[in-house]
Amino acid sequence: MCVRCARITTTPITVSEVHQASGPGFNVYACPDCAPHFPPLPDALDLLATGWRRREGDER
């Protein structure tokens, strides 16, 4: 089911990932018409690289 328009779709697109401290997380889906209204999911490797660059510049 689309998170934006609540329409049932046979071609869901993942628009968000919800992580939880206890128990499994879940994905949030949108239909192809609504998916462009959501920002792209970040790539985990890009997030990791950003963290490393920030730490390299730390002056402790």
Beta strands, then each sheet from edge to edge (+ up, - down):
strand 1: 13-18
strand 2: 26-30
sheet 1: 1+ 2-
end
